[in-house]
Each structure stands twice: as C-alpha cells, then as structure tokens.
Amino acid sequence: DWTKSPEPVFQKSIENSVYAPGHNSFFKSRGGEDWLIYHANSATGQGCGGMRSPRIQKFNWNPDGTPNFGIPVKTGVALIRPAGE
C-alpha cells in the first residue's frame, strides 16, 4: 500500500548546491541497481527556465520497503556507472 510521506522524500541540498529537484523518474540498471533521474538548479532563484540540468544518482531501500533517495549529489562529482552498463 502507498502512503504519502508527511515530508518531501527528496529535497534541496544547500551544502551541495542543488535546488528545486523535481520531475523525476526511475530506472533499474542491467545489473539490478535502482537509479533516480531528475532535474535541478545549481543556485537559488533560477526558476524553471534553462538553468535546470539533468541529474542522476543511485538510490537504495529502507528496511521497511520505502525508497531512500539520499541527498542530491553535487554537480561535478564522478559517479560510478550503473552496474552492467
């Protein structure tokens, strides 16, 4: 059963300069990992225009079966490619 969380499950990270993350989707890598793709801004006040950039990061699952998206990753951080890709 789905239950709406009282708080956003994925939100901005001031320390990583990730603002307004949204319009996400999910995919599973060939190796079975779960990944989140979304767009976000790198500064406050950039709105919904051309400053938003696509972002991607792996996510995990909590013991209770809910997704744990973690903290948005800062741009310029090298990520390990999805397993099997």
Residue pairs with C-beta under 8 A, 6 or more apart in sequence:
9 66
9 67
9 69
10 21
10 24
10 36
10 38
10 69
10 72
11 21
12 18
12 19
12 20
12 21
12 40
12 72
13 71
13 72
13 74
16 71
16 72
16 73
16 74
17 42
17 43
17 74
17 75
18 40
18 41
18 42
18 55
18 72
18 73
18 74
18 75
19 40
19 41
19 42
19 43
19 44
19 46
20 40
20 41
20 46
20 48
20 52
21 38
21 39
21 40
21 55
21 72
22 38
22 39
22 40
23 38
23 39
24 36
24 37
24 38
25 36
25 37
25 38
26 34
26 35
26 36
26 37
27 34
27 35
27 37
28 34
28 35
29 35
29 82
29 83
29 84
29 85
30 82
30 83
30 84
30 85
31 82
31 83
31 84
31 85
32 83
32 84
33 58
33 82
33 83
34 58
34 59
34 60
34 61
34 67
35 56
35 57
35 58
35 59
35 82
36 56
36 57
36 58
36 59
36 69
37 54
37 55
37 56
38 54
38 55
38 56
39 52
39 53
39 54
39 55
40 52
40 53
40 55
40 72
41 47
41 51
41 52
41 53
42 51
42 53
42 75
43 51
46 52
53 75
55 72
55 73
55 75
56 79
57 69
57 70
57 72
57 73
57 79
58 79
58 80
58 82
59 67
59 68
59 69
59 70
60 67
60 68
60 70
61 67
61 68
62 68
73 79
